[in-house]
Amino acid sequence: MTSSDPPIDRERIALGIQQPWAEFILRGIKTIEVRSQPTQVRGTIYLYTSKRTSNLEAAQVAATEHEIDIASLPTGLLVGTIDLVDSRPCQPADVHASCVPAELLLNHHAWILANPRRFEKPVPVRFLPYGVWFYPFQRKGQ
């Protein structure tokens, strides 16, 4: 983080997302995160880039379309914050906002994202993810 980035909030939860999806979110291209379950989480969360990149063909197709070199993207770091504003079942019209084909939306949930804020410099975490959600700077319950 740099002086222009907000201070670390130890209480803020993080969501791990593989690249290039995290990059699409930070660029405002991807405003829907597709997940198998709904979420009750709302508000500003940290965006953590998983150490592994996505192996979905849709990820490579979208990266090529947006001229993004997946290998050059940061992994295993907090890269910014995003507001999680809603969760609902996916709809066929979510294809564009989710950056995935319609067949990947079936029986899944759309987590609606807004206000991406990229850190000037990605931040290492103290604790690694242990599920969908994790606290990057403290153990859960501390």
WOHU-V899884 format. One record per pair of residues at least 6 apart in sequence whose ideal C-beta (glycine too) atoms are under 8 Angstrom apart, sorted by the first residue. I is the first residue (numbers start at 0). J is the second residue. Records with the same first field share a line. If there is no record, write none. Layout:
I->J / J
This chain:
0->6 / 7 / 118 / 119 / 120 / 122
1->118 / 119 / 120
3->119
4->118 / 119 / 120
5->80
7->122 / 136
9->134 / 136 / 137
10->134 / 137
11->43 / 44 / 45 / 80 / 134
12->40 / 44 / 45 / 132 / 133 / 134
13->44 / 45 / 46 / 47 / 77 / 124 / 128 / 132 / 133 / 134 / 135
14->32 / 44 / 45 / 46 / 47 / 81 / 83 / 131 / 132
15->47 / 48 / 49 / 128 / 131 / 133
16->24 / 32 / 46 / 47 / 48 / 49
17->48 / 49 / 51 / 52 / 53 / 58
18->48 / 49 / 52 / 53 / 69 / 72 / 73 / 74
19->52 / 53 / 58 / 61 / 62 / 67 / 69 / 72
20->29 / 32 / 53 / 58 / 98
21->46 / 47 / 48 / 49 / 72 / 78
22->67 / 72
23->29 / 61 / 65 / 67 / 98
24->30 / 32 / 46 / 81 / 112 / 115
25->46 / 78 / 79 / 81 / 115 / 117
26->65 / 115
27->115
28->65 / 98
29->96 / 97 / 98 / 112
30->96 / 111 / 112 / 113
31->89 / 93 / 96 / 97 / 109 / 110 / 111 / 112
32->97 / 109 / 110 / 112
33->89 / 93 / 97 / 99 / 103 / 104 / 107 / 108 / 109 / 110
34->107 / 108 / 110 / 131
35->106 / 107 / 108
36->108
37->86 / 87 / 88 / 108
38->83 / 86 / 108 / 110
39->86
40->83 / 132
41->83 / 84 / 85
42->82 / 83
43->80 / 81 / 82 / 114
44->80 / 81 / 82 / 83
45->77 / 79 / 80 / 135
46->77 / 78 / 79 / 80 / 81 / 115
47->76 / 77 / 78 / 124 / 128 / 133 / 135
48->72 / 73 / 74 / 75 / 76 / 77 / 78 / 121
49->74 / 75 / 128
50->74 / 75
51->74
52->58 / 69 / 70 / 72 / 74
55->99 / 103
57->98 / 99 / 100 / 103
58->69
59->69
61->67 / 98 / 99
62->68 / 69
73->121
75->123 / 124
76->121 / 122 / 123 / 124
77->118 / 121 / 122 / 123 / 124 / 135
78->117 / 118 / 121 / 122
79->115 / 116 / 117 / 118
80->115 / 116
81->112 / 113 / 114 / 115 / 116
82->112 / 113 / 114
83->110 / 111 / 112
84->111 / 112 / 113
85->109 / 110 / 111
86->108 / 109 / 110 / 111
87->108 / 109 / 111
88->107 / 108 / 109
89->97 / 104 / 105 / 107 / 108 / 109
90->104 / 109
91->101 / 104
93->104 / 109
94->100 / 101 / 104
96->109
97->103 / 104 / 109
124->135 / 136
125->135 / 136 / 137
126->133 / 134 / 135 / 136 / 137 / 138
127->133
129->139
133->139
